[in-house]
Amino acid sequence: MNNQIKNPKTEVTNGMNLNEKDYLNSLLSCLKDMEKNYTIAMTEASCESLYQQHLETFLRIADLQRETYELMFQMGWYILEKADQKKIQDKYSTLNQEFTDLKS
């Protein structure tokens, strides 16, 4: 049984020159790093107006990150795996127990 969720892969040129996939991978990586950094900046903002500015920028970056990921998925450069229901339940149980332990 194939548990993969994917689109047909768009082939790109190989070699020393960067191709579309390379550029999008780099962009996606940068956007993810920017999201993390803006999250930190929001938690350390000294006033509400600065927090709101960081939040607006964070949301724009998050949208760009999602659009970039979606494009890469459509091009067949990302492959997802269908999660087995038992795996989902096991993970839920583990996280639920950790949450319960934190509350105690």
ZIPEWO-V685900 format. One record per backbone hydrogen bond with DSSP energy under -1.0 kcal/mol. NH is the residue of the N-H (numbers start at 1). CO is the residue of the C=O. E is the energy in kcal/mol with one decimal. If there is no record, write none. Layout:
BEGIN
nh,co,e
NH,CO,E
NH,CO,E
END
This chain:
BEGIN
nh,co,e
5,80,-3.0
10,75,-3.1
23,19,-2.3
24,20,-2.5
25,21,-2.6
26,22,-2.3
27,23,-2.6
28,24,-2.9
29,25,-2.3
30,26,-2.4
31,27,-2.7
32,28,-2.3
33,29,-2.2
34,30,-2.6
35,31,-2.4
36,32,-2.0
37,33,-2.5
38,34,-2.7
39,35,-2.0
40,36,-1.9
41,37,-2.5
42,38,-2.5
43,39,-1.8
44,40,-1.3
51,47,-2.2
52,48,-2.7
53,49,-2.0
54,50,-2.5
55,51,-2.7
56,52,-2.5
57,53,-2.1
58,54,-2.9
59,55,-2.6
60,56,-1.9
61,57,-2.5
62,58,-2.8
63,59,-2.1
64,60,-2.2
65,61,-2.7
66,62,-2.2
67,63,-2.6
68,64,-2.4
69,65,-2.4
70,66,-2.9
71,67,-2.3
72,68,-2.3
73,69,-2.6
74,70,-2.6
75,71,-1.9
76,73,-1.5
77,72,-2.6
80,5,-2.7
82,3,-4.5
88,84,-2.1
89,85,-2.4
90,86,-2.8
91,87,-2.5
92,88,-2.6
93,89,-2.6
94,90,-2.4
95,91,-2.7
96,92,-2.8
97,93,-2.3
98,94,-2.3
99,95,-2.4
100,96,-2.4
101,97,-2.6
102,98,-2.0
103,99,-1.7
104,100,-1.0
END
